Amino acid sequence: MSKKGRFIVGFHMQRPAPGVKTEMKNPELILHEEVEYTNRIRKRHNEATYIFDIDKMDFELNKVDNFTVELCLQHLQKHFPNQYPMWFNKDEAKTDKEKE
């Protein structure tokens, strides 16, 4: 599934909350999110919750119910304000020669 382009890959997993004793029955869990920018979809990305294609502004993979493109963009902008402009900057994909 090696596909080239500009993609945001989101992974979600449940982990024990900080300070929780995991040997207890039914420990409190929190949802942990990791987001990655990549230029190529790899086999390991099949485990992702969603893969968003920046160039097409559409999902390659979406395992979240009712998670639209608009909601995805709002979520990324809210939770990753420093990275968001870098991810969606069209000039980033160009080389220094192309910029001149």
Number of C-alpha atoms within 10 A of each C-alpha: 10 9 11 12 13 20 26 20 23 20 16 14 12 11 13 15 14 9 7 11 12 13 7 8 7 9 13 15 14 12 10 12 11 11 16 13 17 15 14 14 21 12 10 8 18 14 12 17 18 23 24 21 20 17 11 11 12 16 19 14 16 16 11 9 6 8 13 13 13 10 11 15 13 12 13 17 14 11 10 12 11 11 13 14 12 12 18 15 11 12 11 12 13 10 9 9 6 8 8 5
